[in-house]
Amino acid sequence: MGRLLRLAAAAKPHGVSAESGTGSGVGTAWLHSGLGAGARLVTVERDEELARRAAGLFADDDRVSVLTGDWRLLEQHAPFDVFFCDGGGKRDDPDQVVELLAPGGLLILDDFTPSPHWPPRFGGEVDELRLFYLTHPALDATEVLTTPASSAVVAARRL
């Protein structure tokens, strides 16, 4: 998953990247590793201690901003050329997640279980969330394996 994040950030060398769900900063570090000199990265974490620690990791790089609070704080920094939606938004407001993307922006959503079926299934039921992103009219999307037991949806916002 990390190399995919680095690739996405590198594909937008002057872009604005975002992450919801900073956690301990692993995804943030991968995105950071692909940032161009003219790029910016905004990440948000609702846990104050985790956000404080992540901010400390990137304190020497003014291209990176770590916000503390709800994922909707990202709206102030949109539109995004890359959005790794790893925390809030993915499930609770998928329409807004899509709206935060710039035209041509890349969306990365992980933590799916691969499904050999169409429509994709999880737990014996149609996976409505995954189906939402894969069939959204504003997105060109696909699913990629990140490990043998996990997958990610990768999408680009149509121009």
C-alpha positions as CSV (number, residue, x, y, z in Angstrom):
1,M,0.0,0.0,0.0
2,G,2.8,2.4,0.8
3,R,4.3,2.3,-2.7
4,L,0.9,3.1,-4.1
5,L,0.6,6.1,-1.9
6,R,4.1,7.3,-2.9
7,L,3.3,6.8,-6.6
8,A,0.0,8.8,-6.3
9,A,1.8,11.7,-4.6
10,A,4.6,11.6,-7.1
11,A,2.1,11.7,-10.0
12,K,0.9,15.1,-8.8
13,P,4.3,16.9,-8.2
14,H,2.7,20.3,-7.7
15,G,-0.6,19.0,-6.2
16,V,-2.3,19.1,-2.9
17,S,-2.6,15.6,-1.2
18,A,-4.8,14.8,1.8
19,E,-5.2,12.0,4.2
20,S,-8.0,11.3,6.6
21,G,-6.9,9.2,9.5
22,T,-3.3,10.0,10.2
23,G,-2.9,7.4,12.9
24,S,0.8,7.0,13.7
25,G,1.8,8.6,10.4
26,V,2.8,5.6,8.3
27,G,0.5,6.5,5.4
28,T,1.5,10.2,5.8
29,A,5.2,9.1,5.5
30,W,4.5,7.2,2.3
31,L,2.7,10.2,0.8
32,H,5.4,12.5,2.0
33,S,8.0,10.3,0.3
34,G,6.4,11.1,-3.1
35,L,5.8,14.8,-2.6
36,G,7.3,17.1,-5.2
37,A,9.0,20.3,-4.1
38,G,5.9,22.3,-5.0
39,A,3.4,20.0,-3.4
40,R,1.5,20.1,-0.1
41,L,0.1,17.4,2.2
42,V,-2.7,17.9,4.7
43,T,-3.6,15.1,7.0
44,V,-6.1,15.0,9.8
45,E,-6.4,12.8,13.0
46,R,-9.1,13.0,15.6
47,D,-6.9,11.5,18.4
48,E,-5.0,14.5,19.8
49,E,-2.0,12.5,21.0
50,L,-1.5,10.7,17.7
51,A,-1.9,14.0,15.8
52,R,0.7,15.6,18.1
53,R,3.2,12.8,17.5
54,A,2.6,12.8,13.7
55,A,3.0,16.6,13.6
56,G,6.4,16.2,15.4
57,L,7.6,13.8,12.7
58,F,7.0,16.3,10.0
59,A,7.7,19.5,11.9
60,D,10.8,20.3,9.7
61,D,8.8,20.2,6.4
62,D,6.4,23.2,5.9
63,R,4.8,21.3,3.0
64,V,3.0,19.0,5.6
65,S,0.2,20.1,7.8
66,V,-1.2,17.8,10.5
67,L,-4.7,18.8,11.7
68,T,-6.4,17.6,14.9
69,G,-10.1,16.9,14.7
70,D,-12.8,15.5,12.5
71,W,-12.0,14.6,8.9
72,R,-14.3,17.4,7.6
73,L,-11.5,19.8,8.5
74,L,-10.0,18.8,5.2
75,E,-12.8,20.6,3.4
76,Q,-11.0,23.9,4.1
77,H,-8.0,22.7,2.1
78,A,-9.8,21.1,-0.9
79,P,-9.9,20.4,-3.8
80,F,-7.3,17.6,-3.6
81,D,-5.1,16.1,-6.3
82,V,-4.6,13.0,-4.1
83,F,-6.9,11.9,-1.3
84,F,-6.0,8.8,0.8
85,C,-9.3,8.3,2.6
86,D,-8.1,6.0,5.4
87,G,-10.3,7.4,8.2
88,G,-13.4,9.4,8.4
89,G,-15.5,10.0,5.3
90,K,-15.1,6.7,3.5
91,R,-18.2,5.2,5.1
92,D,-20.1,8.1,6.7
93,D,-20.1,10.5,3.7
94,P,-18.8,9.0,0.5
95,D,-20.5,11.7,-1.6
96,Q,-18.5,14.3,0.2
97,V,-15.3,12.3,-0.3
98,V,-15.8,12.4,-4.0
99,E,-16.6,16.1,-3.9
100,L,-13.2,16.9,-2.3
101,L,-11.3,15.7,-5.3
102,A,-10.1,18.1,-8.0
103,P,-10.8,17.1,-11.6
104,G,-8.2,14.4,-12.4
105,G,-7.6,13.9,-8.7
106,L,-6.8,10.4,-7.4
107,L,-8.7,8.7,-4.6
108,I,-7.3,5.8,-2.7
109,L,-9.4,3.7,-0.3
110,D,-7.9,0.7,1.4
111,D,-9.0,-2.0,3.8
112,F,-11.3,-3.9,1.5
113,T,-11.4,-7.7,1.2
114,P,-10.9,-9.0,-2.3
115,S,-14.0,-10.4,-4.0
116,P,-14.1,-12.5,-7.1
117,H,-17.8,-11.6,-7.7
118,W,-19.6,-8.8,-9.5
119,P,-21.0,-7.0,-7.8
120,P,-18.4,-7.3,-5.1
121,R,-19.4,-9.1,-2.0
122,F,-18.3,-9.1,1.6
123,G,-19.7,-11.3,4.3
124,G,-22.1,-12.9,1.9
125,E,-23.8,-9.6,0.9
126,V,-23.2,-7.1,-1.8
127,D,-20.6,-4.6,-0.6
128,E,-22.5,-1.4,-1.2
129,L,-19.7,0.8,-0.1
130,R,-17.2,-0.6,-2.5
131,L,-19.8,-0.7,-5.3
132,F,-20.6,3.0,-4.7
133,Y,-17.0,4.0,-5.4
134,L,-16.4,1.5,-8.3
135,T,-19.6,2.7,-10.1
136,H,-19.7,6.4,-9.2
137,P,-20.5,8.4,-12.3
138,A,-17.8,11.1,-11.5
139,L,-15.1,8.5,-11.0
140,D,-13.1,6.1,-13.2
141,A,-12.2,3.4,-10.6
142,T,-10.7,0.0,-10.2
143,E,-9.8,-2.4,-7.4
144,V,-6.2,-3.5,-6.9
145,L,-4.8,-6.2,-4.6
146,T,-2.5,-4.8,-1.9
147,T,-1.8,-8.1,-0.3
148,P,-3.4,-11.6,-1.0
149,A,-6.0,-10.8,1.6
150,S,-6.6,-7.1,1.1
151,S,-7.4,-4.7,-1.7
152,A,-7.8,-1.0,-2.4
153,V,-10.1,1.0,-4.6
154,V,-8.2,3.5,-6.7
155,A,-10.2,6.1,-8.6
156,A,-9.6,9.3,-10.7
157,R,-12.2,12.1,-10.8
158,R,-13.4,12.6,-14.3
159,L,-12.5,15.9,-15.9
